[in-house]
Amino acid sequence: MSLSSFSYWQALSVPDALKILHNEQQQVKLLAGGTDFTVQRKEGLWQDKHILDIWKTKELDYIRESGKSIQLGARTTMDELIDSAVIRKYAKPLHLAACVFASPQIRNRATLGGNINNASPAGDTLPALFVLNAKLKLSSAKKDRLVPIHEFFLGPRKTLLQPNEMLTEIIIDKLDPKYQSDFYKLGERNAVAIAIVNLAVCRKIDPRSHKVTDIRISYGSVAPTVIRAPQTEQLLLHQTLTESLINKAAERAQSEVSPISDVRASADYRKEMSASLLKFLLKNNRS
Ligand SMILES: Cc1cc2nc3c(=O)[nH]c(=O)nc-3n(C[C@H](O)[C@H](O)[C@H](O)COP(=O)(O)OP(=O)(O)OC[C@H]3O[C@@H](n4cnc5c(N)ncnc54)[C@H](O)[C@@H]3O)c2cc1C
């Protein structure tokens, strides 16, 4: 990396970072934990970009609980998600996603904001954030805007973040104790693996009627972006989760995913696994 070919800024506050983004516009690439950035820069991506390092912007490092939601600063790391009692209690899929993320060294640096903005269809926190109805606060020097996570991704590595904006906060719904929720990652190994399929599910069952009163299902690595499975959710809503209904839902989920074949798995295998994992999570209450 030639030092003469780029400028490097280190922001210690959000206003500082936003000012630099405002002044430099297209030329700047944000650097948080650097776990994606450094690999991608070595591969030749972002060579023409100046770097704005936000790792030391401590005001973006928080997990706060208020009313029915939780606010997370974009600089929150995977380790911090794992250690948080609030996340364990009210956002279990996100806790579980962080637990199976990479390796201890990476979890210590990898941020939630970086995982979202890397916009990989296999990003492990993303299905969890989808079922937690995450909203993303995108900030520029002039204004903040809130975007539901399902609108944020335009394709692999493409988002609607503008060059003068950064992600500052993620707001998620708290799952009350009546919800059962889960996350599962199928990879080639148990650690440091990119997901072949990852899946988050949360559901609320009425204790008297045993019917499903809310269900959210989200898949990663089976479409150009992480997706919800709305038709499968619709099939299960207001029904009792019998074995035959769960089997039907698994078939429906297969028709909602559109995976590709790559070095990790074939499209057919991903489709099969999308169905099997859904059955597994719906039949086994692992809470
Ligand atoms: C060995 C290894 C194992 C990995 N394992 C996994 C895994 O198991 N699961 C998984 O999902 N990922 C994995 N990753 C990918 C990576 O660790 C994650 O995507 C991580 O969350 C990125 O966070 P970061 O802070 O390091 O981001 P960075 O590398 O600093 O940035 C990533 C991208 O996000 C942008 N960005 C960062 N912060 C912001 C912000 N606040 N606003 C706007 N844009 C921002 C950057 O410009 C860049 O484009 C792995 C990577 C490596 C190298």
The ligand as an SDF file (V2000), in Angstrom:
LIG
                    3D

 53 58  0  0  0  0  0  0  0  0999 V2000
  -11.2290  -14.2860    8.7530 C   0  0  0  0  0  0  0  0  0  0  0  0
  -12.5600  -13.6190    8.5890 C   0  0  0  0  0  0  0  0  0  0  0  0
  -13.7080  -14.2730    9.0430 C   0  0  0  0  0  0  0  0  0  0  0  0
  -14.9610  -13.6910    8.8920 C   0  0  0  0  0  0  0  0  0  0  0  0
  -16.0540  -14.3540    9.3500 N   0  0  0  0  0  0  0  0  0  0  0  0
  -17.2870  -13.8150    9.1970 C   0  0  0  0  0  0  0  0  0  0  0  0
  -18.4550  -14.5040    9.6730 C   0  0  0  0  0  0  0  0  0  0  0  0
  -18.3910  -15.5760   10.2550 O   0  0  0  0  0  0  0  0  0  0  0  0
  -19.6660  -13.9200    9.4480 N   0  0  0  0  0  0  0  0  0  0  0  0
  -19.7890  -12.7230    8.7940 C   0  0  0  0  0  0  0  0  0  0  0  0
  -20.9190  -12.2480    8.6280 O   0  0  0  0  0  0  0  0  0  0  0  0
  -18.6990  -12.0260    8.3770 N   0  0  0  0  0  0  0  0  0  0  0  0
  -17.4690  -12.5340    8.5610 C   0  0  0  0  0  0  0  0  0  0  0  0
  -16.3460  -11.8550    8.1230 N   0  0  0  0  0  0  0  0  0  0  0  0
  -16.5130  -10.5340    7.5040 C   0  0  0  0  0  0  0  0  0  0  0  0
  -16.2900   -9.3380    8.4660 C   0  0  0  0  0  0  0  0  0  0  0  0
  -15.5700   -9.6940    9.6030 O   0  0  0  0  0  0  0  0  0  0  0  0
  -17.6340   -8.7180    8.8820 C   0  0  0  0  0  0  0  0  0  0  0  0
  -18.3830   -8.3140    7.7630 O   0  0  0  0  0  0  0  0  0  0  0  0
  -17.4660   -7.5490    9.8720 C   0  0  0  0  0  0  0  0  0  0  0  0
  -18.6540   -7.3510   10.5930 O   0  0  0  0  0  0  0  0  0  0  0  0
  -17.0600   -6.2480    9.2330 C   0  0  0  0  0  0  0  0  0  0  0  0
  -16.9420   -5.2750   10.2570 O   0  0  0  0  0  0  0  0  0  0  0  0
  -15.6770   -4.2900   10.3230 P   0  0  0  0  0  0  0  0  0  0  0  0
  -15.9290   -3.3550   11.4350 O   0  0  0  0  0  0  0  0  0  0  0  0
  -14.4180   -5.0650   10.3620 O   0  0  0  0  0  0  0  0  0  0  0  0
  -15.8660   -3.5440    8.9290 O   0  0  0  0  0  0  0  0  0  0  0  0
  -14.7990   -2.8390    7.9870 P   0  0  0  0  0  0  0  0  0  0  0  0
  -13.9520   -3.8650    7.3320 O   0  0  0  0  0  0  0  0  0  0  0  0
  -14.1220   -1.7310    8.6980 O   0  0  0  0  0  0  0  0  0  0  0  0
  -15.8200   -2.2260    6.9290 O   0  0  0  0  0  0  0  0  0  0  0  0
  -16.6690   -3.0770    6.1600 C   0  0  0  0  0  0  0  0  0  0  0  0
  -17.4860   -2.2080    5.1940 C   0  0  0  0  0  0  0  0  0  0  0  0
  -18.4340   -1.4260    5.9090 O   0  0  0  0  0  0  0  0  0  0  0  0
  -18.2060   -0.0210    5.7120 C   0  0  0  0  0  0  0  0  0  0  0  0
  -18.5060    0.5930    7.0030 N   0  0  0  0  0  0  0  0  0  0  0  0
  -18.0240    0.2370    8.2200 C   0  0  0  0  0  0  0  0  0  0  0  0
  -18.6270    0.9530    9.1890 N   0  0  0  0  0  0  0  0  0  0  0  0
  -19.5210    1.7730    8.5660 C   0  0  0  0  0  0  0  0  0  0  0  0
  -20.4570    2.7520    9.0360 C   0  0  0  0  0  0  0  0  0  0  0  0
  -20.6130    3.0340   10.3340 N   0  0  0  0  0  0  0  0  0  0  0  0
  -21.2120    3.4220    8.1060 N   0  0  0  0  0  0  0  0  0  0  0  0
  -21.0780    3.1390    6.7880 C   0  0  0  0  0  0  0  0  0  0  0  0
  -20.2060    2.2380    6.2890 N   0  0  0  0  0  0  0  0  0  0  0  0
  -19.4350    1.5560    7.1730 C   0  0  0  0  0  0  0  0  0  0  0  0
  -16.7580    0.0860    5.2400 C   0  0  0  0  0  0  0  0  0  0  0  0
  -16.5290    1.2350    4.4440 O   0  0  0  0  0  0  0  0  0  0  0  0
  -16.6220   -1.2010    4.4250 C   0  0  0  0  0  0  0  0  0  0  0  0
  -17.2110   -1.0610    3.1530 O   0  0  0  0  0  0  0  0  0  0  0  0
  -15.0760  -12.4170    8.2650 C   0  0  0  0  0  0  0  0  0  0  0  0
  -13.9090  -11.7490    7.8300 C   0  0  0  0  0  0  0  0  0  0  0  0
  -12.6730  -12.3250    7.9910 C   0  0  0  0  0  0  0  0  0  0  0  0
  -11.4540  -11.5820    7.5260 C   0  0  0  0  0  0  0  0  0  0  0  0
  1  2  1  0
  2  3  1  0
  2 52  2  0
  3  4  2  0
  4  5  1  0
  4 50  1  0
  5  6  2  0
  6  7  1  0
  6 13  1  0
  7  8  2  0
  7  9  1  0
  9 10  1  0
 10 11  2  0
 10 12  1  0
 12 13  2  0
 13 14  1  0
 14 15  1  0
 14 50  1  0
 15 16  1  0
 16 17  1  0
 16 18  1  0
 18 19  1  0
 18 20  1  0
 20 21  1  0
 20 22  1  0
 22 23  1  0
 23 24  1  0
 24 25  2  0
 24 26  1  0
 24 27  1  0
 27 28  1  0
 28 29  2  0
 28 30  1  0
 28 31  1  0
 31 32  1  0
 32 33  1  0
 33 34  1  0
 33 48  1  0
 34 35  1  0
 35 36  1  0
 35 46  1  0
 36 37  1  0
 36 45  1  0
 37 38  2  0
 38 39  1  0
 39 40  1  0
 39 45  2  0
 40 41  1  0
 40 42  2  0
 42 43  1  0
 43 44  2  0
 44 45  1  0
 46 47  1  0
 46 48  1  0
 48 49  1  0
 50 51  2  0
 51 52  1  0
 52 53  1  0
M  END
$$$$
